[in-house]
Amino acid sequence: MERRKFIKNSALASLTIPFMFKNYSYAAITEPLFNLKRSVEDKVLVLICLNGGNDGLNTVIPMDAYANLYKQRTNIILPENKLIPITTKNAFHPAMTGMANLLQKGKLSVIQNVGYPTQNRSHFRSTDIWTSGSLEQTITTGWLGRNFENDFPGFPDGFPNETYKDPFAISMGYEVSATCQGVLGNFSHTVNNPNDALNVSLSTAVNDGSYYGSHMEFLSTIIAQTNKYGTRVLEAAKKGKNLSQKYDIKNQIARQLKYVAQMISGGLKTNVYVVNVSGFDTHDSQVLESDTTLGNHANLLQSVSDAIEAFQDDLNLLGLDKRVAGMTFSEFGRQIASNASFGTDHGDAAPLFLFGSCLETPIYGSNPVISDQITHQDGVPMEIDFRDVYASILKDWFEVSPIDIQKMFAHEIKFHRIIGGCTLRMDEVAEDGTLTLLYPNPISITATLRFVTANEFVKVSVYSLLGQEQQNMYEGMLTQEVHKLPLDFSDLPAGNYVLRIQKNSGEEKVNFVKLNA
Amino acid sequence: MSLETYSGVWDEQVASHLLRRTMFGPTFQQIKYATQQGMETIIDELLILPASNLPLVVSDKEAVVSQGQTWVDSPFPVSNPQETQNARNESLAGWVFQNISNESLSIHEKMTLFWQNHFAVEESNDARATYYYYKLLRDNALGNFKDLVKKITINPSMLQFLNGNSNTKNSPNENYSRELLELFSIGKGEQVGEGDYTNYTESDIKEGAKILTGWRIDGVQSSISTKVNATFIASKHDTTTKNLSSRLGNKVVVNGNENEYANYIDILFETDHAAQFICKKLYRWFVNYAITPVVQLNVIDPMVQLLRMHNYELKPVIKALLSSSHFYAITNRGTIIKNPIELVFSMLNSTGSKISYTTPINYDFYSQLGGICAVMGMNYFRPPNVGGWPAYYQAPNYTRLWINSSYVNLRFLISSVLTLTDKFTSKVDKTKSWQIDLIAFIQGLSSPSDPVQLIDDLALVFCPKGLTQDAKTKLRFILTNGLPDFEWTVQYDEYVKNPSDISMKKALMTRVGLTLDSLFKLPEFQTI
């Protein structure tokens, strides 16, 4: 996200990026180049809000506590033999075959027992807490909104503009997302259907030939024309595509995620997509009395699970999977003990899911401890603060500096290593101890080369696997430090290549894949 | 031929139509009340003009009068009067919009804006003159049209604005004379010959200018005079006999000195032209822009007869119009697109939200709201020209002129700021911010704990023809965040039991704010 700030503040904004450094002395542009994080700019976070409070204990079942769970929620417990084991100590709800598949492939993570101190069991208050990322009732901005606000104070004044044509965030449906609320404007733009993106109003008024009807038509038309972001979304929708056959269009979440993939593949520069799913408020009939693996909750989990699996499949096929990560969240979990209506009441912490190709671990955090006594009204205690999950995503996915992140949250942040596995964290060295890194890789158009030099002459060039030089990327004197060179690969045909860094202090080679742009 | 009185069903839909047209933003309670009272009673109540208050000093740049007092009859300081003038203008800006915000169940504010559009002047360089000009409009909002034209003619602000002040026998200035005929009284008819506008001719403008000579103003930014005065200077007056054209009955106006202008205006009001002109304007303001031959025959002509019968008293005509079956016809609902002031103050007034701070902070917020209206195309203090805002005369678009892409962006922005944030901040005291009182608003609805009823009430208050079931369902989904309806009920009832629970209140505010923001961005909401 920081690239935008750079362009906004820099005279270089008017220049095209490819090869501009050939004509400039490196020293003059070394500062701004360090802020030029094309890969970060391209990163996308998809938020799936499970509204109502998801019953975590019937979603990710702690098998070491199964016997005690059975005592506490006998009427809704899922039979052990129907569960999908994912580790020796954890299992998924039987409806979650899609997410189980993803987890096995390393494309899904469970973050256990996420919540916050002193749980508020009011839907609306707890939703406010989760969307604002703050326990302070006076905070009216959203956690993502604050991050955008850092880069674009004054929004929406002056947006969209020539540099930032696309919505910063898209909220699927008719309602802007509170997660993206800025100081004055909300950074999320609503899209109900990207193929009809100009139309964002929930109005159903028609022109019936009356004066009023003609006003309705006129107003709707102008409102649609006003929707400059809508025009961009529509363009992206036209260019975009879906490749997965796994979407079930009868599944509303799948439909919305399909739209999201279509917009991303269409080249929209939007960083955040928000999808809302309702129905998790399962006070009664959470399960069927006759078969606890069926019922409302099972249907919901299956919808979410199938949809995420299809979406991830689509991203893989589109070659977008390393750019996109997803997270589910819900305002609270539900109580450990079930009620007599085959349901559960508002509780405390619950697991949340991350999905994508750049995750760190299948299960993060320990299983909840469940008492062998029925403990009315008890929820699962919080282990991981949701704000730390947010902070870790901002740091390791969007590469926001830890200092800036801390400013966005009231508590002292503890970062968790849960995401970002495709690239090095900004404050870490590679596993093998070297700093050299080309990211992203595979490359669609641009990438960044991170490497260290002495005070020396350096040449960076692309070679074929057969050792023939294809393209010279950079030549010049560099000072002794860590550099992040933005490189433009748009002229390179798709294929496998070697990036060769020639310097006196030791030559380095990085293999990379260039995708069809 | 007369205006047929409405005798159909008197329900909330019908009553709310009356209130939306006669007020900036009726509340739900006012709609209920109007429904209970019945049409005749409520129209009588709407036609009562409440007493007006005075603009107060709010800036320390005011050099003569202390804070919290009124300055309207106070001289200017000897040195640097412009600073005080600026301070007084600031006060006027706050005062004008505070009046609109504080409207009672009365047509007063809507009529005052009608006259500000009709007798469109720019603010004077002496705020006292501006104030007394507005006061004239306020005091005569439902008065006698002919008298008002006479009073306006020698009003210091108007004399200043249209150069009556420099209209002398040796150097006549036709500016006011022309606008008096064209825009303020009888209106310009079709041009049927050179200099012949059917209702009057160029020579009448020339003769009229002579009639109006001799009026001067004094006391502008004076450190002695307590007000700006209009005085008649006989030596500057053209005492010759003026001959009006055949369009004005070949009337001869003999010298009448300081009464001559009034004699002239009496002549102008002898035919139906003035009545036709003002009745059409009233019709466009209150009913619909389209004046078809049928409307002309069945509505305008009867209004004209009534106005003449009552010797230009406006109240009987407006009462007849608001009582007519034509006014309530379903085809005349939602036919007017809100002007920016109607837009902003429908958000405030219909939610019962007033700026809750005392002077000077309240004036600051009100003047900021006025500033927002100005960027949306309606600067109260500077109508675009002497004809007022084009939305009320320019065919074929009329009130559609309030809508374009930039204005829509601003309309949406002000909605979001007032419903979703607490960042509308006082310039006087940056620690003070304000937003719509979302919770008090829903508490005033019929059954706020019932989300279905709540959305029905919103549609009634804000949408002239209601909303479809589909749109209501979508709004309800936003209100409840997609939860089952009972969860809203539980949350709301919990808050009612613990009103001091601020976090609970804020959480409800989020939901109501998102719902209102969506509603305020609907095409339906843009109309009255």
Interface residues (C-beta under 8 A of the other chain):
Chain A: N51 G52 N120 S122 H123 F124 R125 T127 D128 Q137 T140 P156 Y174 E175 V176 A178 Q181 V183 L184 G185 N186 S201 L202 S203 T204 A205 S210 Y211 Y212 H215 M216 F218 L219 S220 I222 I223 Q225 T226 N276 V277 S278 G279 D281
Chain B: N288 Y289 A290 I330 T331 N332 R333 G334 T335 I337 R400 I403 N404 S405 V408 N409 F412 L413 S416 V417 L420 T421 D422 K423 P464 K465 L467 T468 D470 A471 K474 L475 F477 I478 N481 G482 L483 P484 E487 Q491 E494 I502 S503 M504 K506 A507 L508 T510 R511 L514 D517 S518 K521 L522 P523 E524 Q526 T527
